Amino acid sequence: MRIQDILLILSAIVLITLVVVQSSKDNAANAFSGEKSELFANQKERGFELFLSRATLTASVVFIALS
């Protein structure tokens, strides 16, 4: 295997892990019951959520560049 293939596999694993670790912003129960609240829809990401969001963006750019 070439080094580029190994880096692509590693970046895919990192990207999948980051996406799975992130919390969902929507509640599935509210989607079916029609109780969609827009009160907290525009909250800014802070702390660990901001780090995960930026890390996911970086990992996706690396993945796209390698592929």
LINLINBEL-V126093 format. One record per helix or strand of 2 or more residues. SS is the DSSP state (helix for helix, strand for strand). FROM is the first residue (numbers start at 1). TO is the last residue. If there is no record, write none. Layout:
SS	FROM	TO
SS	FROM	TO
This chain:
helix	3	21
helix	28	33
helix	48	66
